[in-house]
Amino acid sequence: MTAPPMSHPLVDQLRFARSEFRRGLEGLSDEDARKRLLPMNSIGWMIGHMAWHEQLYFLRRGRGLMVRPDLDTLVGFGQPASTPPLDDMWAAWTAVTEAAEPWLVGQTTETLQRPMDHDQRADPPSAGTMLLRVIYHYWAHAGESTAVRQLLGHANVPEFPGPIESQSPYRPERPG
């Protein structure tokens, strides 16, 4: 995915984390995505969970929207473990990440320092803090899903991070 021009560097890092998460799951079968190796969750759950997380922050709290309300009970934080179908979770992930783009494109250093517009909590953290949380959450599940794939005996599991030098190198923030 090519980042839109002038996107905030943290948004570019999110896009890179997303692409690496997806790269690490290429060639995964539905059967393997539904396997749960305790105490870890199934990979299908991890994909849906990341969609849930982006929906919570970038859609619900960022824009007051919901694309897949079912994710709250299926793969939300604190919900019972599940082994959802791979195709459905990728569809949810794609729908949510595409719907999040308008919010992400509009982020600046200034907007990332403020709470999200629709965050109704008493003392909400900044949008930038929430963006960082999602980036780090992607890397946690990229590692967890790699471990699951290795335990399932998959060969040639990708190493992380991939080509950050060409796909998402460091660049400083621009004011504003």
C-alpha positions in Angstrom: 0.0 0.0 0.0 1.4 3.4 -1.0 1.0 6.0 1.7 -0.8 9.2 0.6 1.5 12.2 0.3 2.1 14.3 3.4 0.8 11.6 5.8 2.1 11.9 9.4 5.2 9.7 10.1 3.3 7.7 12.7 0.5 7.0 10.2 3.2 5.7 7.9 4.5 3.5 10.7 1.0 2.1 11.3 0.6 1.3 7.6 4.0 -0.5 7.7 3.0 -2.5 10.8 -0.2 -3.5 9.0 1.6 -4.6 5.9 4.1 -6.6 8.0 1.3 -8.3 10.0 -0.4 -9.2 6.7 2.9 -10.4 5.1 3.5 -12.7 8.1 0.1 -14.4 7.4 0.4 -15.0 3.6 -0.5 -18.5 2.6 -2.3 -19.3 5.8 -5.1 -21.8 5.5 -8.5 -21.4 7.2 -7.9 -24.7 9.0 -4.6 -23.4 10.5 -6.1 -19.9 11.2 -8.7 -21.6 13.4 -6.3 -23.7 15.5 -5.8 -22.5 19.0 -2.6 -23.5 20.7 -3.1 -22.7 24.4 -2.6 -20.3 25.9 -2.4 -18.3 22.6 -5.4 -17.3 20.6 -6.1 -18.5 17.1 -4.6 -16.5 14.2 -8.1 -15.8 12.9 -8.9 -14.3 16.3 -5.7 -12.1 16.1 -6.7 -10.7 12.7 -10.2 -9.9 13.9 -8.9 -8.5 17.1 -6.7 -6.1 15.2 -9.7 -5.0 13.2 -11.6 -4.6 16.5 -8.8 -2.4 17.9 -8.6 -0.2 14.9 -12.4 0.1 14.8 -12.5 1.1 18.5 -9.8 3.8 18.2 -9.9 5.2 14.6 -13.6 4.7 13.8 -15.6 4.7 17.0 -13.5 7.1 19.1 -12.0 9.0 16.1 -15.1 9.4 13.9 -18.1 8.1 15.8 -18.5 5.2 13.4 -18.9 1.4 13.5 -18.3 -0.8 10.4 -18.4 -4.3 12.1 -20.2 -4.1 15.5 -20.0 -7.9 15.8 -16.3 -7.6 16.4 -16.9 -6.3 19.9 -18.4 -9.6 21.1 -16.5 -11.9 18.8 -12.9 -10.7 19.2 -13.0 -7.7 21.5 -10.7 -7.3 24.5 -11.9 -9.5 27.4 -14.2 -11.6 25.4 -14.1 -15.4 25.4 -11.7 -17.0 23.0 -13.0 -17.8 19.6 -11.8 -19.4 16.4 -13.5 -17.4 13.6 -13.2 -18.1 9.9 -10.1 -16.6 8.2 -12.0 -15.1 5.2 -14.5 -13.4 7.5 -11.7 -11.9 9.7 -9.7 -10.7 6.7 -13.0 -9.1 5.3 -13.5 -7.4 8.6 -9.9 -6.2 8.8 -10.0 -4.9 5.3 -13.4 -3.1 5.8 -12.1 -1.5 9.1 -8.7 -0.5 7.8 -10.2 1.1 4.7 -12.8 3.0 6.7 -10.0 4.2 9.1 -8.0 5.8 6.3 -10.0 9.1 6.2 -9.3 9.7 9.9 -5.6 8.7 9.5 -5.0 10.9 6.5 -6.2 13.9 8.4 -3.8 13.5 11.3 -1.2 16.1 12.0 1.2 16.6 14.9 -1.4 19.0 16.4 -4.4 16.7 16.1 -2.4 13.7 17.5 -1.7 15.7 20.7 -5.5 16.0 21.4 -7.9 13.3 22.6 -10.0 11.8 19.8 -13.2 13.7 19.0 -15.6 10.9 20.1 -13.7 9.5 23.1 -16.2 9.9 25.9 -13.9 8.6 28.7 -13.2 11.0 31.7 -9.5 11.5 30.9 -8.9 10.3 27.4 -5.3 9.9 26.2 -4.1 11.7 23.1 -4.9 10.3 19.6 -1.1 9.9 19.1 -0.8 7.7 22.2 -3.7 5.6 20.8 -2.0 5.4 17.4 1.2 4.2 19.0 -0.8 1.6 21.0 -2.2 0.1 17.8 1.2 0.1 16.1 2.8 -1.8 19.0 -0.2 -4.1 19.2 0.3 -5.1 15.6 3.9 -6.0 16.3 2.9 -8.1 19.4 0.4 -10.1 17.3 2.9 -10.4 14.4 5.2 -12.1 16.8 2.5 -14.2 18.4 1.2 -15.3 15.0 4.7 -16.2 13.9 5.1 -18.4 17.0 1.8 -20.1 16.2 2.9 -20.8 12.6 6.2 -22.2 13.8 4.5 -24.5 16.2 2.1 -25.6 13.4 5.2 -26.6 11.5 5.0 -23.9 8.7 8.2 -23.5 6.8 9.7 -20.2 5.7 7.8 -18.1 8.1 8.8 -14.4 7.5 11.2 -12.6 9.8 10.3 -9.1 11.1 10.7 -6.4 10.4 10.9 -6.6 6.6 12.2 -3.9 4.3 11.6 -0.9 6.5 14.5 0.9 4.9 12.6 1.1 1.6 9.0 0.9 2.7 8.9 3.0 5.8 12.2 4.7 6.7 12.5 7.3 9.4 11.4 10.8 8.5 10.9 13.7 10.8 7.5 15.2 11.6 6.5 18.3 9.9 5.0 21.0 12.2 1.2 21.3 12.1 
